[in-house]
Amino acid sequence: MRIGLGLPPLGMAMDLCSEIVRRAESAGFDSVWVGEAWGTETCTMVGALLARSQRIHIGTGIVSLYLRPPTLTAMQAATLDLIAPGRARLGLGVSTRNINTFHGLDWDFPLARTREYVSLLRRLLAGERVSHEGRFYRPQGFQLSVPAPRQMPIYLAAVNPKMLQLAGEIADGVQLAWLPARQVPHSLAEIAKGAQRAGRRVEDLDIGCYIHTMVTDDRQRTLEQLRRILVGYCQANTYIQGFRRFGYGEILDQVHAYWRAGDRAQAQAAIPDEMVEDLYIFGTAEECHARLETFTRAGLNLAVVAAPPTSRLTPDDLRTLVDAFAQ
């Protein structure tokens, strides 16, 4: 199994990002994936990091397809390939309703929109001149004026069964997230259903998973820090469905009741240690390696050890994470 690094989506200083990417490159990581939320913009960051590195693959992990028409994403992908030919990776997804609300956008028809988007994007990345009258997108006579990217793989972020099936049908790779190792085989089975519809096998896809990971000797402090992050994700529609499938429905009901009442502290306290331990990897380097091995056995091709999305993360937290998983 290959190891990737996920940078926190809230954004970091450019000098620190560059340092961490070069450190991961020297440590033998397969790839670095750059997310976004409401801070730095991913494609800009990926381009800058590609220019400051030599060999490592760097991908958007992920960019929301609601925020960019396929034509713009094709331009961004082509630009990244000009900066570092063959090293960029394109991760797309529908993100969550919460993110769209920040931008004043509807979160509608995620499956149909994704299907149309990826179909158009493949034509654009192949260098075609595209005119299209679709349900969601209507480009007229668009063609890239720069060389089309050379075989840039498209990864789809997927959590729930229908999106997993769609990813198996139309994507080159899949990025799972927010699931315990015991659920990976169930996700692979859904991906396989979609792959079969397209005359493919699940083995034809690159299957990765974002695994939020912290290497630490202070277990209790980290447990509380991760619980504080998780309570926010318990409010996101995309992840709520998954957490219920994983057996946390009653816990979610309690969390939501406290949250709606405005009692954030009790909502956080309602999340048991077992749920935090199930959805994150944390502990000493040896403990983290042992937990990661359970994902390897579950059938992943790529494990993305991702820094948890929190502003409390320190530069040394990131350095320690990279050093712990040096190849």
FENRA-V770167 format. One line per field, one symbol per residue. ss: DSSP state (h for helix, s for strand, l for the rest). phi: phi as a letter, one per 40 degrees, with the letter a starting at -180 (. if undefined). burial: b if it has 9 or more other ideal C-beta (glycine too) atoms within 8 Angstrom, else e. A space follows every 50 residues. Layout:
# FENRA-V770167
ss=???
phi=???
burial=???
This chain:
# FENRA-V770167
ss=lssssssllllllhhhhhhhhhhhhhllllsssslllllllhhhhhhhhh hlllllsssssssslllllhhhhhhhhhhhhhhllllsssssslllhhhh hhhllllllhhhhhhhhhhhhhhhhllllslllllllllllsllllllll lllsssslllhhhhhhhhhhllssssslllhhhhhhhhhhhhhhhhhlll lhhhlsssssssssslllhhhhhhhhhhhhhhhlllhhhhhhhhhlllhh hhhhhhhhhhlllhhhhhhlllhhhhhhhlssslhhhhhhhhhhhhhhll lsssssllllllllhhhhhhhhhhlll
phi=.cbbbbccccgaccccdccccccccccgccabbbcababccccccccccc cbbbbccbbcabbccccacdcccccccccccccadgbcbbbbacfbddcc cdcgbcbbfcccccccccccccccccgccbbabbcbbacbgcaccbdcdc fccbbbcabbdccccccccbccabbcafacdccddcccccdcccccccgb bcccbcbbacbcbbcaccccccdcccccccccccccddcddccccchbcc ccdcdccccccgccccccccccdcccccbbbahcdccccccccccdcchc cbbccbcdcacccbdcdcccccccbdc
burial=eebbbbbbbbbbeeebbbebbbbbbebebebbbbbbbeeeebbebbbbbb eebeebbbbbbbbbbbebebbebbbbbbbbbebbeebbbbbbbbbbbbbb beeeeebeebbbbbbbbbbbbbbbbeeeebeeeeeebebeebbbeebbbe ebbbbbbbbbeebbbbbbbbbebbbbebbebebbbebbebbbbbbbbbeb ebeebbbbbbbbbbbbeebeebbebbbbbbbebbbbbbbbbbbbebebee bbebbbebbeeeebeebbebbeeebbeebbbbbeeebbbebbebbbebeb ebbbbbbbbbeebeeebbbbbbbbbee
